[in-house]
Amino acid sequence: MTVEIGSTAPDFELRDQHGTPVRLSGLRGSTVVLIFYPLAFTGVCHGELAAVRDELVPGLPDDVRVIAVSVDSIYALRVWADREGFTFPLLSDFWPHGEVARAYGVFDEERGTAIRGTFIIDAEGVVRWKVENPRTKPRDIADYKKALAELARA
């Protein structure tokens, strides 16, 4: 199943790095940048989330939320977030393994991890932008900024 632009984003609830449940529908009223990545503590994932931390999050309006999802356990995510200073939620799609990534069509069955997929979801829960990159190719923060700016003008 692939989530398409213009469709309602599949709802889910996952625990963040602190064990706190985060439900997508609970973020209605905010724009959500939903970032799927393969694994914590890996080179490309580190570079991407560090760019999100340093280049994207500081300039975001108050009504935009960033959440990142991987199949890592909440314990691994807590250590990684603390070590790297990630203040946005890192959600664990650990069990059932990759269920949310599958719902969004970004689960790599062969590797057992998410691929690099990002979805920008508007305040009503509709997917307005998406990008998918191969495991080895990082996403460009400038693309996120451009998509968010276009959504803000709409």
N, CA, C and O atoms as a GROMACS GRO file, in nm:
protein
  616
    1MET      N    1   0.084  -0.118   0.000
    1MET     CA    2   0.000   0.000   0.000
    1MET      C    3   0.089   0.124   0.000
    1MET      O    4   0.186   0.132   0.076
    2THR      N    5   0.057   0.219  -0.084
    2THR     CA    6   0.131   0.344  -0.090
    2THR      C    7   0.038   0.459  -0.057
    2THR      O    8  -0.074   0.464  -0.107
    3VAL      N    9   0.082   0.549   0.026
    3VAL     CA   10   0.005   0.667   0.060
    3VAL      C   11   0.033   0.772  -0.046
    3VAL      O   12   0.148   0.805  -0.073
    4GLU      N   13  -0.072   0.823  -0.106
    4GLU     CA   14  -0.059   0.920  -0.215
    4GLU      C   15  -0.090   1.061  -0.168
    4GLU      O   16  -0.160   1.081  -0.069
    5ILE      N   17  -0.037   1.158  -0.238
    5ILE     CA   18  -0.068   1.298  -0.212
    5ILE      C   19  -0.217   1.318  -0.233
    5ILE      O   20  -0.274   1.272  -0.332
    6GLY      N   21  -0.280   1.387  -0.139
    6GLY     CA   22  -0.424   1.412  -0.143
    6GLY      C   23  -0.505   1.312  -0.063
    6GLY      O   24  -0.624   1.332  -0.042
    7SER      N   25  -0.441   1.203  -0.018
    7SER     CA   26  -0.512   1.104   0.063
    7SER      C   27  -0.498   1.138   0.211
    7SER      O   28  -0.407   1.210   0.252
    8THR      N   29  -0.590   1.085   0.290
    8THR     CA   30  -0.581   1.101   0.434
    8THR      C   31  -0.466   1.015   0.487
    8THR      O   32  -0.454   0.898   0.451
    9ALA      N   33  -0.382   1.075   0.570
    9ALA     CA   34  -0.269   1.001   0.626
    9ALA      C   35  -0.320   0.894   0.722
    9ALA      O   36  -0.405   0.921   0.806
   10PRO      N   37  -0.269   0.772   0.710
   10PRO     CA   38  -0.310   0.667   0.803
   10PRO      C   39  -0.276   0.707   0.947
   10PRO      O   40  -0.165   0.750   0.976
   11ASP      N   41  -0.373   0.692   1.035
   11ASP     CA   42  -0.351   0.726   1.175
   11ASP      C   43  -0.270   0.615   1.240
   11ASP      O   44  -0.274   0.499   1.197
   12PHE      N   45  -0.197   0.650   1.343
   12PHE     CA   46  -0.118   0.553   1.419
   12PHE      C   47  -0.089   0.611   1.556
   12PHE      O   48  -0.104   0.731   1.580
   13GLU      N   49  -0.048   0.524   1.645
   13GLU     CA   50   0.004   0.565   1.775
   13GLU      C   51   0.130   0.485   1.802
   13GLU      O   52   0.128   0.362   1.800
   14LEU      N   53   0.240   0.555   1.827
   14LEU     CA   54   0.367   0.493   1.861
   14LEU      C   55   0.425   0.565   1.982
   14LEU      O   56   0.385   0.678   2.013
   15ARG      N   57   0.517   0.500   2.050
   15ARG     CA   58   0.584   0.561   2.166
   15ARG      C   59   0.712   0.632   2.121
   15ARG      O   60   0.785   0.585   2.034
   16ASP      N   61   0.736   0.748   2.184
   16ASP     CA   62   0.858   0.822   2.152
   16ASP      C   63   0.974   0.774   2.238
   16ASP      O   64   0.962   0.677   2.313
   17GLN      N   65   1.087   0.842   2.227
   17GLN     CA   66   1.209   0.802   2.298
   17GLN      C   67   1.195   0.809   2.449
   17GLN      O   68   1.281   0.756   2.521
   18HIS      N   69   1.091   0.872   2.499
   18HIS     CA   70   1.066   0.878   2.643
   18HIS      C   71   0.956   0.781   2.686
   18HIS      O   72   0.921   0.775   2.804
   19GLY      N   73   0.903   0.704   2.590
   19GLY     CA   74   0.796   0.610   2.620
   19GLY      C   75   0.658   0.673   2.615
   19GLY      O   76   0.560   0.606   2.647
   20THR      N   77   0.650   0.798   2.576
   20THR     CA   78   0.522   0.869   2.569
   20THR      C   79   0.450   0.836   2.439
   20THR      O   80   0.511   0.846   2.332
   21PRO      N   81   0.323   0.797   2.445
   21PRO     CA   82   0.250   0.769   2.322
   21PRO      C   83   0.226   0.897   2.241
   21PRO      O   84   0.191   1.001   2.297
   22VAL      N   85   0.245   0.887   2.112
   22VAL     CA   86   0.218   0.997   2.019
   22VAL      C   87   0.122   0.943   1.914
   22VAL      O   88   0.153   0.846   1.844
   23ARG      N   89   0.005   1.006   1.903
   23ARG     CA   90  -0.095   0.966   1.803
   23ARG      C   91  -0.100   1.074   1.696
   23ARG      O   92  -0.113   1.193   1.727
   24LEU      N   93  -0.090   1.032   1.570
   24LEU     CA   94  -0.091   1.128   1.461
   24LEU      C   95  -0.217   1.214   1.464
   24LEU      O   96  -0.208   1.335   1.450
   25SER      N   97  -0.333   1.153   1.483
   25SER     CA   98  -0.458   1.230   1.485
   25SER      C   99  -0.461   1.330   1.601
   25SER      O  100  -0.536   1.427   1.597
   26GLY      N  101  -0.382   1.308   1.703
   26GLY     CA  102  -0.371   1.402   1.814
   26GLY      C  103  -0.297   1.529   1.777
   26GLY      O  104  -0.296   1.626   1.854
   27LEU      N  105  -0.234   1.529   1.661
   27LEU     CA  106  -0.160   1.646   1.614
   27LEU      C  107  -0.240   1.728   1.513
   27LEU      O  108  -0.188   1.822   1.454
   28ARG      N  109  -0.369   1.691   1.494
   28ARG     CA  110  -0.453   1.768   1.402
   28ARG      C  111  -0.453   1.914   1.445
   28ARG      O  112  -0.448   1.945   1.564
   29GLY      N  113  -0.459   2.002   1.348
   29GLY     CA  114  -0.447   2.144   1.374
   29GLY      C  115  -0.305   2.193   1.352
   29GLY      O  116  -0.281   2.314   1.346
   30SER      N  117  -0.211   2.100   1.340
   30SER     CA  118  -0.071   2.131   1.310
   30SER      C  119  -0.033   2.064   1.179
   30SER      O  120  -0.088   1.959   1.144
   31THR      N  121   0.061   2.124   1.108
   31THR     CA  122   0.124   2.056   0.995
   31THR      C  123   0.227   1.961   1.053
   31THR      O  124   0.299   1.996   1.146
   32VAL      N  125   0.235   1.840   0.998
   32VAL     CA  126   0.328   1.739   1.048
   32VAL      C  127   0.426   1.700   0.938
   32VAL      O  128   0.386   1.667   0.826
   33VAL      N  129   0.554   1.704   0.971
   33VAL     CA  130   0.659   1.651   0.884
   33VAL      C  131   0.692   1.514   0.941
   33VAL      O  132   0.757   1.504   1.045
   34LEU      N  133   0.647   1.409   0.873
   34LEU     CA  134   0.662   1.270   0.918
   34LEU      C  135   0.778   1.208   0.842
   34LEU      O  136   0.769   1.185   0.721
   35ILE      N  137   0.886   1.180   0.912
   35ILE     CA  138   1.010   1.133   0.852
   35ILE      C  139   1.035   0.987   0.891
   35ILE      O  140   1.051   0.957   1.010
   36PHE      N  141   1.037   0.898   0.794
   36PHE     CA  142   1.076   0.759   0.817
   36PHE      C  143   1.224   0.744   0.781
   36PHE      O  144   1.268   0.795   0.678
   37TYR      N  145   1.299   0.673   0.865
   37TYR     CA  146   1.440   0.650   0.837
   37TYR      C  147   1.474   0.507   0.879
   37TYR      O  148   1.407   0.450   0.965
   38PRO      N  149   1.580   0.447   0.819
   38PRO     CA  150   1.609   0.306   0.848
   38PRO      C  151   1.648   0.277   0.993
   38PRO      O  152   1.576   0.202   1.060
   39LEU      N  153   1.757   0.332   1.043
   39LEU     CA  154   1.805   0.293   1.175
   39LEU      C  155   1.883   0.406   1.244
   39LEU      O  156   1.955   0.482   1.179
   40ALA      N  157   1.867   0.414   1.374
   40ALA     CA  158   1.948   0.506   1.455
   40ALA      C  159   2.095   0.462   1.448
   40ALA      O  160   2.125   0.347   1.415
   41PHE      N  161   2.183   0.553   1.480
   41PHE     CA  162   2.327   0.527   1.490
   41PHE      C  163   2.392   0.488   1.357
   41PHE      O  164   2.499   0.426   1.357
   42THR      N  165   2.330   0.522   1.245
   42THR     CA  166   2.390   0.493   1.116
   42THR      C  167   2.425   0.625   1.048
   42THR      O  168   2.364   0.728   1.076
   43GLY      N  169   2.522   0.621   0.960
   43GLY     CA  170   2.579   0.742   0.902
   43GLY      C  171   2.481   0.834   0.831
   43GLY      O  172   2.470   0.951   0.866
   44VAL      N  173   2.410   0.782   0.733
   44VAL     CA  174   2.319   0.866   0.656
   44VAL      C  175   2.204   0.914   0.744
   44VAL      O  176   2.164   1.030   0.736
   45CYS      N  177   2.151   0.827   0.828
   45CYS     CA  178   2.041   0.867   0.918
   45CYS      C  179   2.087   0.976   1.014
   45CYS      O  180   2.013   1.071   1.040
   46HIS      N  181   2.207   0.961   1.067
   46HIS     CA  182   2.260   1.065   1.156
   46HIS      C  183   2.270   1.198   1.084
   46HIS      O  184   2.227   1.301   1.137
   47GLY      N  185   2.325   1.197   0.963
   47GLY     CA  186   2.338   1.321   0.887
   47GLY      C  187   2.204   1.386   0.857
   47GLY      O  188   2.189   1.507   0.868
   48GLU      N  189   2.106   1.304   0.820
   48GLU     CA  190   1.973   1.358   0.790
   48GLU      C  191   1.907   1.420   0.913
   48GLU      O  192   1.859   1.532   0.907
   49LEU      N  193   1.905   1.347   1.024
   49LEU     CA  194   1.837   1.399   1.142
   49LEU      C  195   1.914   1.515   1.205
   49LEU      O  196   1.853   1.602   1.266
   50ALA      N  197   2.045   1.516   1.191
   50ALA     CA  198   2.122   1.633   1.238
   50ALA      C  199   2.084   1.756   1.154
   50ALA      O  200   2.074   1.866   1.208
   51ALA      N  201   2.065   1.738   1.024
   51ALA     CA  202   2.023   1.850   0.939
   51ALA      C  203   1.882   1.895   0.975
   51ALA      O  204   1.853   2.015   0.975
   52VAL      N  205   1.794   1.801   1.007
   52VAL     CA  206   1.660   1.838   1.053
   52VAL      C  207   1.672   1.920   1.181
   52VAL      O  208   1.608   2.025   1.194
   53ARG      N  209   1.753   1.874   1.275
   53ARG     CA  210   1.774   1.944   1.403
   53ARG      C  211   1.832   2.084   1.382
   53ARG      O  212   1.786   2.180   1.444
   54ASP      N  213   1.933   2.095   1.296
   54ASP     CA  214   2.009   2.219   1.283
   54ASP      C  215   1.954   2.316   1.178
   54ASP      O  216   1.964   2.438   1.195
   55GLU      N  217   1.894   2.263   1.071
   55GLU     CA  218   1.856   2.347   0.958
   55GLU      C  219   1.706   2.362   0.939
   55GLU      O  220   1.661   2.462   0.882
   56LEU      N  221   1.628   2.266   0.984
   56LEU     CA  222   1.483   2.272   0.963
   56LEU      C  223   1.409   2.320   1.087
   56LEU      O  224   1.336   2.419   1.081
   57VAL      N  225   1.426   2.251   1.197
   57VAL     CA  226   1.348   2.278   1.318
   57VAL      C  227   1.361   2.424   1.367
   57VAL      O  228   1.259   2.484   1.402
   58PRO      N  229   1.481   2.483   1.369
   58PRO     CA  230   1.490   2.619   1.424
   58PRO      C  231   1.405   2.724   1.352
   58PRO      O  232   1.365   2.823   1.414
   59GLY      N  233   1.378   2.707   1.224
   59GLY     CA  234   1.302   2.807   1.150
   59GLY      C  235   1.155   2.775   1.132
   59GLY      O  236   1.084   2.848   1.061
   60LEU      N  237   1.107   2.669   1.194
   60LEU     CA  238   0.968   2.628   1.172
   60LEU      C  239   0.870   2.713   1.253
   60LEU      O  240   0.899   2.752   1.366
   61PRO      N  241   0.754   2.742   1.193
   61PRO     CA  242   0.649   2.808   1.272
   61PRO      C  243   0.600   2.716   1.383
   61PRO      O  244   0.622   2.594   1.378
   62ASP      N  245   0.535   2.772   1.483
   62ASP     CA  246   0.488   2.695   1.598
   62ASP      C  247   0.387   2.588   1.563
   62ASP      O  248   0.370   2.491   1.638
   63ASP      N  249   0.318   2.602   1.448
   63ASP     CA  250   0.215   2.505   1.413
   63ASP      C  251   0.267   2.392   1.324
   63ASP      O  252   0.188   2.319   1.265
   64VAL      N  253   0.399   2.376   1.313
   64VAL     CA  254   0.458   2.265   1.237
   64VAL      C  255   0.531   2.175   1.336
   64VAL      O  256   0.613   2.220   1.415
   65ARG      N  257   0.499   2.046   1.328
   65ARG     CA  258   0.560   1.946   1.415
   65ARG      C  259   0.642   1.850   1.331
   65ARG      O  260   0.599   1.809   1.223
   66VAL      N  261   0.759   1.814   1.379
   66VAL     CA  262   0.845   1.714   1.315
   66VAL      C  263   0.842   1.589   1.400
   66VAL      O  264   0.863   1.595   1.522
   67ILE      N  265   0.815   1.475   1.338
   67ILE     CA  266   0.827   1.347   1.406
   67ILE      C  267   0.901   1.251   1.314
   67ILE      O  268   0.879   1.249   1.193
   68ALA      N  269   0.989   1.171   1.372
   68ALA     CA  270   1.070   1.077   1.295
   68ALA      C  271   1.042   0.936   1.346
   68ALA      O  272   1.024   0.914   1.465
   69VAL      N  273   1.039   0.840   1.253
   69VAL     CA  274   0.999   0.702   1.285
   69VAL      C  275   1.103   0.604   1.232
   69VAL      O  276   1.146   0.614   1.117
   70SER      N  277   1.142   0.509   1.317
   70SER     CA  278   1.227   0.397   1.275
   70SER      C  279   1.181   0.271   1.348
   70SER      O  280   1.096   0.278   1.437
   71VAL      N  281   1.239   0.159   1.311
   71VAL     CA  282   1.204   0.032   1.376
   71VAL      C  283   1.287   0.007   1.502
   71VAL      O  284   1.278  -0.100   1.562
   72ASP      N  285   1.367   0.104   1.542
   72ASP     CA  286   1.448   0.089   1.664
   72ASP      C  287   1.360   0.084   1.788
   72ASP      O  288   1.246   0.131   1.787
   73SER      N  289   1.413   0.027   1.895
   73SER     CA  290   1.341   0.024   2.023
   73SER      C  291   1.342   0.164   2.085
   73SER      O  292   1.427   0.247   2.051
   74ILE      N  293   1.249   0.189   2.176
   74ILE     CA  294   1.247   0.320   2.242
   74ILE      C  295   1.375   0.342   2.322
   74ILE      O  296   1.418   0.456   2.339
   75TYR      N  297   1.436   0.235   2.369
   75TYR     CA  298   1.558   0.247   2.449
   75TYR      C  299   1.675   0.296   2.364
   75TYR      O  300   1.750   0.384   2.405
   76ALA      N  301   1.689   0.238   2.245
   76ALA     CA  302   1.793   0.284   2.152
   76ALA      C  303   1.767   0.427   2.109
   76ALA      O  304   1.860   0.507   2.099
   77LEU      N  305   1.641   0.460   2.083
   77LEU     CA  306   1.606   0.596   2.041
   77LEU      C  307   1.636   0.697   2.151
   77LEU      O  308   1.679   0.809   2.121
   78ARG      N  309   1.614   0.660   2.277
   78ARG     CA  310   1.642   0.752   2.389
   78ARG      C  311   1.791   0.783   2.397
   78ARG      O  312   1.830   0.898   2.412
   79VAL      N  313   1.873   0.680   2.386
   79VAL     CA  314   2.018   0.700   2.393
   79VAL      C  315   2.063   0.787   2.276
   79VAL      O  316   2.142   0.880   2.295
   80TRP      N  317   2.013   0.758   2.157
   80TRP     CA  318   2.053   0.835   2.039
   80TRP      C  319   2.007   0.980   2.049
   80TRP      O  320   2.085   1.071   2.021
   81ALA      N  321   1.882   1.002   2.089
   81ALA     CA  322   1.829   1.138   2.102
   81ALA      C  323   1.908   1.217   2.205
   81ALA      O  324   1.943   1.333   2.182
   82ASP      N  325   1.936   1.156   2.319
   82ASP     CA  326   2.011   1.225   2.424
   82ASP      C  327   2.153   1.259   2.376
   82ASP      O  328   2.202   1.370   2.398
   83ARG      N  329   2.216   1.164   2.311
   83ARG     CA  330   2.353   1.185   2.264
   83ARG      C  331   2.362   1.293   2.157
   83ARG      O  332   2.457   1.371   2.154
   84GLU      N  333   2.261   1.297   2.068
   84GLU     CA  334   2.266   1.388   1.954
   84GLU      C  335   2.188   1.517   1.974
   84GLU      O  336   2.194   1.606   1.889
   85GLY      N  337   2.115   1.529   2.083
   85GLY     CA  338   2.039   1.651   2.108
   85GLY      C  339   1.915   1.664   2.020
   85GLY      O  340   1.874   1.775   1.987
   86PHE      N  341   1.856   1.551   1.982
   86PHE     CA  342   1.732   1.554   1.904
   86PHE      C  343   1.617   1.582   2.001
   86PHE      O  344   1.589   1.501   2.090
   87THR      N  345   1.551   1.695   1.984
   87THR     CA  346   1.443   1.732   2.075
   87THR      C  347   1.305   1.701   2.018
   87THR      O  348   1.206   1.708   2.090
   88PHE      N  349   1.297   1.668   1.891
   88PHE     CA  350   1.170   1.628   1.831
   88PHE      C  351   1.148   1.480   1.860
   88PHE      O  352   1.244   1.407   1.887
   89PRO      N  353   1.022   1.434   1.855
   89PRO     CA  354   0.995   1.294   1.888
   89PRO      C  355   1.057   1.196   1.787
   89PRO      O  356   1.044   1.212   1.666
   90LEU      N  357   1.125   1.096   1.842
   90LEU     CA  358   1.172   0.981   1.764
   90LEU      C  359   1.080   0.866   1.804
   90LEU      O  360   1.083   0.820   1.918
   91LEU      N  361   1.000   0.819   1.710
   91LEU     CA  362   0.899   0.718   1.741
   91LEU      C  363   0.948   0.578   1.704
   91LEU      O  364   1.015   0.558   1.603
   92SER      N  365   0.913   0.483   1.789
   92SER     CA  366   0.954   0.344   1.771
   92SER      C  367   0.845   0.263   1.703
   92SER      O  368   0.737   0.243   1.759
   93ASP      N  369   0.874   0.216   1.582
   93ASP     CA  370   0.786   0.128   1.504
   93ASP      C  371   0.836  -0.016   1.520
   93ASP      O  372   0.835  -0.096   1.426
   94PHE      N  373   0.880  -0.047   1.643
   94PHE     CA  374   0.945  -0.175   1.673
   94PHE      C  375   0.849  -0.293   1.670
   94PHE      O  376   0.880  -0.398   1.614
   95TRP      N  377   0.731  -0.275   1.733
   95TRP     CA  378   0.638  -0.389   1.738
   95TRP      C  379   0.495  -0.340   1.733
   95TRP      O  380   0.462  -0.246   1.805
   96PRO      N  381   0.408  -0.398   1.651
   96PRO     CA  382   0.444  -0.496   1.549
   96PRO      C  383   0.544  -0.436   1.451
   96PRO      O  384   0.527  -0.324   1.403
   97HIS      N  385   0.646  -0.511   1.424
   97HIS     CA  386   0.764  -0.464   1.351
   97HIS      C  387   0.730  -0.396   1.219
   97HIS      O  388   0.682  -0.461   1.125
   98GLY      N  389   0.755  -0.265   1.212
   98GLY     CA  390   0.737  -0.190   1.088
   98GLY      C  391   0.593  -0.169   1.044
   98GLY      O  392   0.569  -0.136   0.928
   99GLU      N  393   0.499  -0.187   1.134
   99GLU     CA  394   0.357  -0.177   1.097
   99GLU      C  395   0.321  -0.040   1.039
   99GLU      O  396   0.247  -0.032   0.940
  100VAL      N  397   0.371   0.067   1.098
  100VAL     CA  398   0.338   0.202   1.049
  100VAL      C  399   0.409   0.228   0.917
  100VAL      O  400   0.349   0.284   0.825
  101ALA      N  401   0.535   0.190   0.907
  101ALA     CA  402   0.606   0.206   0.779
  101ALA      C  403   0.534   0.130   0.668
  101ALA      O  404   0.524   0.180   0.556
  102ARG      N  405   0.485   0.011   0.697
  102ARG     CA  406   0.408  -0.064   0.597
  102ARG      C  407   0.282   0.012   0.557
  102ARG      O  408   0.248   0.017   0.438
  103ALA      N  409   0.212   0.071   0.654
  103ALA     CA  410   0.089   0.145   0.625
  103ALA      C  411   0.115   0.262   0.531
  103ALA      O  412   0.027   0.302   0.455
  104TYR      N  413   0.235   0.318   0.537
  104TYR     CA  414   0.272   0.430   0.451
  104TYR      C  415   0.343   0.385   0.323
  104TYR      O  416   0.377   0.467   0.238
  105GLY      N  417   0.366   0.254   0.309
  105GLY     CA  418   0.429   0.201   0.189
  105GLY      C  419   0.578   0.225   0.182
  105GLY      O  420   0.636   0.229   0.073
  106VAL      N  421   0.643   0.240   0.300
  106VAL     CA  422   0.786   0.269   0.301
  106VAL      C  423   0.865   0.166   0.384
  106VAL      O  424   0.968   0.200   0.442
  107PHE      N  425   0.816   0.044   0.388
  107PHE     CA  426   0.887  -0.061   0.462
  107PHE      C  427   0.962  -0.150   0.364
  107PHE      O  428   0.904  -0.198   0.267
  108ASP      N  429   1.089  -0.172   0.389
  108ASP     CA  430   1.173  -0.260   0.308
  108ASP      C  431   1.168  -0.399   0.370
  108ASP      O  432   1.234  -0.425   0.470
  109GLU      N  433   1.090  -0.486   0.311
  109GLU     CA  434   1.070  -0.621   0.366
  109GLU      C  435   1.200  -0.700   0.372
  109GLU      O  436   1.221  -0.779   0.464
  110GLU      N  437   1.287  -0.680   0.275
  110GLU     CA  438   1.412  -0.755   0.270
  110GLU      C  439   1.506  -0.716   0.384
  110GLU      O  440   1.571  -0.803   0.443
  111ARG      N  441   1.515  -0.589   0.415
  111ARG     CA  442   1.605  -0.540   0.519
  111ARG      C  443   1.538  -0.530   0.657
  111ARG      O  444   1.607  -0.527   0.759
  112GLY      N  445   1.406  -0.525   0.660
  112GLY     CA  446   1.334  -0.514   0.787
  112GLY      C  447   1.337  -0.376   0.848
  112GLY      O  448   1.322  -0.361   0.969
  113THR      N  449   1.356  -0.274   0.763
  113THR     CA  450   1.359  -0.136   0.809
  113THR      C  451   1.276  -0.050   0.715
  113THR      O  452   1.237  -0.093   0.606
  114ALA      N  453   1.250   0.073   0.758
  114ALA     CA  454   1.185   0.168   0.669
  114ALA      C  455   1.286   0.215   0.565
  114ALA      O  456   1.407   0.213   0.588
  115ILE      N  457   1.234   0.258   0.450
  115ILE     CA  458   1.318   0.330   0.355
  115ILE      C  459   1.310   0.477   0.393
  115ILE      O  460   1.240   0.512   0.488
  116ARG      N  461   1.379   0.561   0.323
  116ARG     CA  462   1.377   0.705   0.351
  116ARG      C  463   1.255   0.769   0.286
  116ARG      O  464   1.258   0.809   0.170
  117GLY      N  465   1.148   0.777   0.363
  117GLY     CA  466   1.024   0.837   0.314
  117GLY      C  467   0.982   0.950   0.404
  117GLY      O  468   0.986   0.938   0.527
  118THR      N  469   0.941   1.061   0.345
  118THR     CA  470   0.891   1.175   0.423
  118THR      C  471   0.756   1.215   0.368
  118THR      O  472   0.735   1.218   0.247
  119PHE      N  473   0.664   1.246   0.459
  119PHE     CA  474   0.529   1.289   0.424
  119PHE      C  475   0.500   1.419   0.499
  119PHE      O  476   0.520   1.426   0.620
  120ILE      N  477   0.454   1.520   0.428
  120ILE     CA  478   0.407   1.642   0.494
  120ILE      C  479   0.256   1.635   0.494
  120ILE      O  480   0.192   1.624   0.390
  121ILE      N  481   0.201   1.642   0.615
  121ILE     CA  482   0.058   1.622   0.639
  121ILE      C  483   0.001   1.754   0.690
  121ILE      O  484   0.053   1.812   0.785
  122ASP      N  485  -0.107   1.799   0.627
  122ASP     CA  486  -0.164   1.929   0.666
  122ASP      C  487  -0.244   1.918   0.796
  122ASP      O  488  -0.258   1.809   0.853
  123ALA      N  489  -0.296   2.030   0.842
  123ALA     CA  490  -0.366   2.038   0.971
  123ALA      C  491  -0.492   1.954   0.976
  123ALA      O  492  -0.540   1.922   1.085
  124GLU      N  493  -0.547   1.916   0.859
  124GLU     CA  494  -0.667   1.831   0.855
  124GLU      C  495  -0.632   1.683   0.839
  124GLU      O  496  -0.722   1.599   0.835
  125GLY      N  497  -0.503   1.651   0.830
  125GLY     CA  498  -0.462   1.511   0.820
  125GLY      C  499  -0.448   1.460   0.678
  125GLY      O  500  -0.448   1.339   0.656
  126VAL      N  501  -0.435   1.550   0.581
  126VAL     CA  502  -0.422   1.512   0.440
  126VAL      C  503  -0.276   1.523   0.398
  126VAL      O  504  -0.209   1.621   0.430
  127VAL      N  505  -0.226   1.422   0.327
  127VAL     CA  506  -0.089   1.424   0.277
  127VAL      C  507  -0.080   1.526   0.164
  127VAL      O  508  -0.152   1.515   0.064
  128ARG      N  509   0.008   1.624   0.179
  128ARG     CA  510   0.024   1.731   0.080
  128ARG      C  511   0.154   1.722   0.002
  128ARG      O  512   0.168   1.786  -0.102
  129TRP      N  513   0.250   1.643   0.052
  129TRP     CA  514   0.380   1.630  -0.016
  129TRP      C  515   0.445   1.504   0.033
  129TRP      O  516   0.424   1.463   0.147
  130LYS      N  517   0.523   1.440  -0.053
  130LYS     CA  518   0.599   1.323  -0.009
  130LYS      C  519   0.723   1.307  -0.095
  130LYS      O  520   0.729   1.355  -0.208
  131VAL      N  521   0.819   1.241  -0.039
  131VAL     CA  522   0.941   1.207  -0.111
  131VAL      C  523   0.991   1.073  -0.057
  131VAL      O  524   0.980   1.046   0.063
  132GLU      N  525   1.045   0.991  -0.145
  132GLU     CA  526   1.106   0.865  -0.105
  132GLU      C  527   1.243   0.857  -0.170
  132GLU      O  528   1.257   0.879  -0.290
  133ASN      N  529   1.343   0.825  -0.090
  133ASN     CA  530   1.479   0.812  -0.139
  133ASN      C  531   1.531   0.672  -0.109
  133ASN      O  532   1.486   0.608  -0.014
  134PRO      N  533   1.626   0.625  -0.190
  134PRO     CA  534   1.689   0.496  -0.158
  134PRO      C  535   1.763   0.505  -0.025
  134PRO      O  536   1.794   0.614   0.025
  135ARG      N  537   1.790   0.391   0.030
  135ARG     CA  538   1.854   0.380   0.162
  135ARG      C  539   1.984   0.460   0.170
  135ARG      O  540   2.015   0.514   0.276
  136THR      N  541   2.059   0.468   0.064
  136THR     CA  542   2.190   0.532   0.067
  136THR      C  543   2.188   0.680   0.029
  136THR      O  544   2.292   0.746   0.035
  137LYS      N  545   2.072   0.734  -0.008
  137LYS     CA  546   2.065   0.874  -0.055
  137LYS      C  547   1.987   0.960   0.044
  137LYS      O  548   1.867   0.940   0.063
  138PRO      N  549   2.054   1.056   0.108
  138PRO     CA  550   1.985   1.143   0.204
  138PRO      C  551   1.886   1.236   0.135
  138PRO      O  552   1.902   1.272   0.018
  139ARG      N  553   1.784   1.274   0.209
  139ARG     CA  554   1.687   1.372   0.160
  139ARG      C  555   1.742   1.513   0.180
  139ARG      O  556   1.828   1.535   0.266
  140ASP      N  557   1.693   1.606   0.101
  140ASP     CA  558   1.742   1.743   0.103
  140ASP      C  559   1.650   1.830   0.188
  140ASP      O  560   1.530   1.839   0.160
  141ILE      N  561   1.703   1.895   0.290
  141ILE     CA  562   1.626   1.982   0.378
  141ILE      C  563   1.564   2.097   0.298
  141ILE      O  564   1.455   2.144   0.332
  142ALA      N  565   1.631   2.143   0.194
  142ALA     CA  566   1.577   2.252   0.112
  142ALA      C  567   1.444   2.210   0.050
  142ALA      O  568   1.355   2.294   0.033
  143ASP      N  569   1.429   2.082   0.015
  143ASP     CA  570   1.301   2.035  -0.040
  143ASP      C  571   1.190   2.043   0.065
  143ASP      O  572   1.077   2.080   0.032
  144TYR      N  573   1.222   2.010   0.189
  144TYR     CA  574   1.124   2.020   0.298
  144TYR      C  575   1.079   2.166   0.313
  144TYR      O  576   0.960   2.195   0.322
  145LYS      N  577   1.178   2.256   0.317
  145LYS     CA  578   1.147   2.398   0.335
  145LYS      C  579   1.060   2.451   0.221
  145LYS      O  580   0.965   2.526   0.244
  146LYS      N  581   1.091   2.412   0.099
  146LYS     CA  582   1.014   2.456  -0.017
  146LYS      C  583   0.871   2.403  -0.008
  146LYS      O  584   0.776   2.478  -0.031
  147ALA      N  585   0.854   2.275   0.025
  147ALA     CA  586   0.720   2.216   0.034
  147ALA      C  587   0.639   2.282   0.145
  147ALA      O  588   0.520   2.308   0.128
  148LEU      N  589   0.702   2.310   0.259
  148LEU     CA  590   0.632   2.376   0.369
  148LEU      C  591   0.591   2.518   0.332
  148LEU      O  592   0.483   2.564   0.368
  149ALA      N  593   0.679   2.588   0.261
  149ALA     CA  594   0.647   2.725   0.218
  149ALA      C  595   0.530   2.725   0.120
  149ALA      O  596   0.442   2.812   0.128
  150GLU      N  597   0.527   2.629   0.028
  150GLU     CA  598   0.416   2.620  -0.067
  150GLU      C  599   0.285   2.587   0.005
  150GLU      O  600   0.180   2.640  -0.031
  151LEU      N  601   0.291   2.501   0.102
  151LEU     CA  602   0.171   2.467   0.179
  151LEU      C  603   0.121   2.587   0.258
  151LEU      O  604   0.000   2.609   0.269
  152ALA      N  605   0.212   2.666   0.312
  152ALA     CA  606   0.174   2.784   0.389
  152ALA      C  607   0.106   2.888   0.299
  152ALA      O  608   0.019   2.962   0.345
  153ARG      N  609   0.147   2.894   0.171
  153ARG     CA  610   0.085   2.990   0.077
  153ARG      C  611  -0.050   2.944   0.027
  153ARG      O  612  -0.130   3.025  -0.020
  154ALA      N  613  -0.077   2.813   0.036
  154ALA     CA  614  -0.202   2.758  -0.020
  154ALA      C  615  -0.325   2.798   0.061
  154ALA      O  616  -0.436   2.759   0.026
   0.00000   0.00000   0.00000
